[in-house]
Amino acid sequence: MNATTSPPSFNYCRGCGQQIHPQAPACPHCGAPQTLDPPIRRGSIAPAIASCVFGCAALLGALSADEWGRDEVIGLLGFVLIAVVCGVIELTQQKASRATAIVGLTTAGIALLIGISSF
């Protein structure tokens, strides 16, 4: 049996254009790095915005309710729940829009306290 081996294929340096080994992290001739940094993955800021909007809506609803009936309580709890869930999702993902999520959580908490104290 005659085993034939193919010569290794070479890549070209991103800096100087010389042939280099395909797995070389840097060019041995000029030192230019050959690997690209992975792109920073940015997610959507929708959960932070939703938390802020629903938190503010819950707060406005809690402040404007004259009488608390079953519908008002369910609506307030629904808005607070949505604001809290979206805010927690945003905070656990460590994104740049954390401040918006904190505003949503804070307003939802204040709305819940106003709703509880109104009974």
C-alpha positions as CSV (number, residue, x, y, z in Angstrom):
1,M,0.0,0.0,0.0
2,N,1.3,3.3,-0.9
3,A,-0.1,6.1,1.3
4,T,0.0,9.5,-0.3
5,T,-0.1,12.5,1.8
6,S,-0.9,15.9,0.4
7,P,1.2,18.8,1.4
8,P,-0.4,21.1,3.9
9,S,-2.3,24.0,2.3
10,F,-1.0,27.4,3.4
11,N,-2.9,30.5,4.2
12,Y,-1.7,34.0,3.5
13,C,-1.0,36.5,6.3
14,R,-3.5,39.3,6.7
15,G,-0.7,41.8,7.4
16,C,2.1,41.1,5.0
17,G,0.7,38.5,2.6
18,Q,3.4,35.8,3.3
19,Q,2.4,32.1,3.3
20,I,1.8,30.9,6.9
21,H,0.4,27.7,8.5
22,P,-3.4,27.6,8.5
23,Q,-3.5,27.3,12.3
24,A,-1.0,30.0,13.1
25,P,-2.4,32.5,15.6
26,A,0.0,35.2,14.4
27,C,2.3,35.6,11.4
28,P,5.9,34.5,12.1
29,H,7.1,37.2,9.7
30,C,5.3,40.3,10.8
31,G,3.5,39.3,13.9
32,A,0.0,40.3,12.7
33,P,-2.8,38.3,14.4
34,Q,-4.6,36.0,12.1
35,T,-7.8,35.3,14.1
36,L,-10.7,37.6,14.2
37,D,-12.4,38.4,17.5
38,P,-16.0,37.1,17.5
39,P,-18.5,39.8,17.0
40,I,-20.2,41.2,20.1
41,R,-23.7,39.9,20.1
42,R,-26.2,42.4,21.2
43,G,-29.7,41.4,21.9
44,S,-32.9,43.4,21.7
45,I,-33.7,46.1,24.2
46,A,-37.4,45.2,23.9
47,P,-37.7,43.6,27.4
48,A,-36.2,46.7,29.0
49,I,-38.6,49.0,27.2
50,A,-41.6,46.7,27.9
51,S,-40.6,46.6,31.6
52,C,-40.5,50.4,31.7
53,V,-43.7,50.9,29.8
54,F,-45.7,48.4,31.8
55,G,-44.2,49.6,35.1
56,C,-45.2,53.2,34.2
57,A,-48.7,52.1,33.1
58,A,-49.2,50.2,36.3
59,L,-48.0,53.2,38.3
60,L,-50.4,55.6,36.5
61,G,-53.2,53.1,36.9
62,A,-52.6,52.8,40.6
63,L,-52.5,56.6,41.1
64,S,-55.6,57.3,39.1
65,A,-57.9,54.6,40.4
66,D,-60.7,56.0,42.6
67,E,-62.2,52.7,43.6
68,W,-60.6,49.4,43.5
69,G,-62.7,46.6,42.1
70,R,-61.8,43.2,40.9
71,D,-61.0,44.4,37.3
72,E,-58.6,47.1,38.6
73,V,-56.7,44.7,40.8
74,I,-56.3,42.1,38.1
75,G,-55.2,44.8,35.6
76,L,-52.7,46.2,38.1
77,L,-51.3,42.8,38.9
78,G,-51.0,41.9,35.2
79,F,-49.1,45.0,34.4
80,V,-46.8,44.6,37.4
81,L,-46.2,41.0,36.6
82,I,-45.3,41.8,32.9
83,A,-43.0,44.6,34.1
84,V,-41.2,42.4,36.6
85,V,-40.7,39.5,34.3
86,C,-39.4,41.7,31.4
87,G,-37.2,43.6,33.9
88,V,-35.7,40.4,35.3
89,I,-35.1,39.0,31.9
90,E,-33.2,42.2,30.9
91,L,-31.1,42.3,34.2
92,T,-30.0,38.6,33.8
93,Q,-28.7,39.2,30.3
94,Q,-26.3,41.9,31.4
95,K,-27.0,44.3,28.7
96,A,-26.4,48.1,28.3
97,S,-30.1,48.8,28.8
98,R,-30.1,47.8,32.5
99,A,-31.1,51.3,33.6
100,T,-34.3,51.1,31.7
101,A,-35.2,47.7,33.2
102,I,-34.4,49.1,36.7
103,V,-36.8,52.0,36.1
104,G,-39.5,49.5,35.0
105,L,-39.0,47.4,38.1
106,T,-39.0,50.4,40.4
107,T,-42.2,51.8,39.0
108,A,-43.9,48.4,39.0
109,G,-42.9,48.0,42.7
110,I,-44.2,51.5,43.6
111,A,-47.4,50.7,41.8
112,L,-47.8,47.4,43.6
113,L,-47.2,49.2,47.0
114,I,-49.8,51.8,46.1
115,G,-52.3,49.1,45.1
116,I,-51.7,47.1,48.3
117,S,-52.1,50.2,50.5
118,S,-55.4,51.2,48.8
119,F,-57.2,48.1,50.1
